[in-house]
Amino acid sequence: MSLKPIPAPATGAAMDTIVPRKRGRKLVISGTAAVLLLALGATLWQQIPRGLRVERAELQIAAVQQGVFRDELVVRANAEPLDSVILDSVESGRIEEVFVRDGDVVNKGQLLFRIANPQRNLELLARQAEQAQQLYNLANLRLAQESDRSTRQRRLDELAFNLEQARKRHARNERLAAQGFISPVALEESRDAFEKEARAIALEKRSAAADSQVRTPALSQLEKAIGGLDTGLQLVQATVDALVVRAPVAGRLTDFRMQVGESIVTGKNVGRIDDPGHFKLAARIDEFYLNRVASGRPGSIEHEGRRYPVQIASVYPQIKEGRFLAELRFSGEQPASLRPGQSLDAQLTLGQPARALVLPAGPWVGDSGGAWVYVLGPDGRTAERRAVRTGRRSNAQVEVLAGLRPGDQVIVSSYAAFGQSTALSISQ
């Protein structure tokens, strides 16, 4: 018997078919996801703040415009008296009497106050006594010199008389001797007598001249010394007179605070006297305008609804705290109600109006020095720092020479809070 082979179990392999993978659909899905991710990333990138974040409500924004630049400057000026005289004490002591008060209008020579200083009075008495003593010595010297001059003159007159008598006697003897009436001895004796008298008068004249050479310089020296005493006495008298202080000029007394019993030292400022009717204006101006503000520039002020013309009279170039001082004077009439210390706005004309690219002035000028600005982007949500070149400035305008175009939106408020940021992100 033969054995039949046992058939293998059915596996179904003949029924399986190889199906190709669908990769295109996956690529589409992946590409779509990538695009969505990129779009989301771009959106998120746009939402990320760029630069320092600031609030728009805190900013002042202005547009650059092509317009007319008005070269004017408005400064704050203080009214000051046109002429003032400083009052300083030239003597020390104690205030004994005060005759006026601060704010009074005084006349020239009017008594202001009196100082008590016993030492000055004692010095005056000592000088007067010294002068009196020297005057007494001078009088005695002159009296003695005059007495000596009289005595010498009488002596000279007597010697001159004796000389004349001896000359006449000798002349007679010469005639008699020629006639043989007297001896040669008698003639010789008369000649000797005549010569003796001549020598005596010559000696007396030399003595008088020598005495005069000694006495005259001594007298001159004493007179000179007395002249010096007179000068010293006048100086001491002036110091005593200075104890009574009088007004050197007429005007309004200012900063006068003297009290009876107060001690005062030499050189102490006790006030000043101002011209009550004429004023000048003192303005402190930013150093940027130093080269453009000059004497003679015109201007004006407004007071109580009326304008008054002024002119720059003096410019003091010394810079203090970034400012220099300019002095303005009224070109014509001045306000009648003006008072010392009153503040006024003075408008100064520095040049003629001209067409220019202008930007409103603001705190940004001081923060950047006019060298750079923050310019807004097209969307108004960002601002970038940009270098610019500026020219003339006024209180309202800044002339733009380079770096900006008409229509550019610029932040004109303060940059102090931005530090060194080169970009700003502006939140709405």
ABEGO torsion letter per residue (X at the ends): XBBBBBBBBBAGAAABBBBBBBAAAAAAAAAAAAAAAAAAAAAAAAABBBEBBBBAAABBBBBBBBBBBBBBBBBBBBBBBABBBBBBBABBEBBABBABBBGBBBBBGBBABBBBBAAAAAAAAAAAAAAAAAAAAAAAAAAAAAAAAAAAAAAAAAAAAAAAAAAAAAAAAAAAAAAGABBAAAAAAAAAAAAAAAAAAAAAAAAAAAAAAAAAAAAAAAAAAAAAAAAAAAAAAAAAAAABBBBABBEBBBGBABBBGBBBBBGBBAEBBBBAABBBBBBBBBAAAAAABBBGBBBBBBBGGBBBBBBBABBBABBBGGBBBBBBBBABBBBAABBBGBBBBBBBBABBBBBBBBBBBBAAAAAAGGABBBBBBAAGABBBBBBBBBBBBBAABBBBABGBBBGBBBBABBAAAAEABABBBBBX
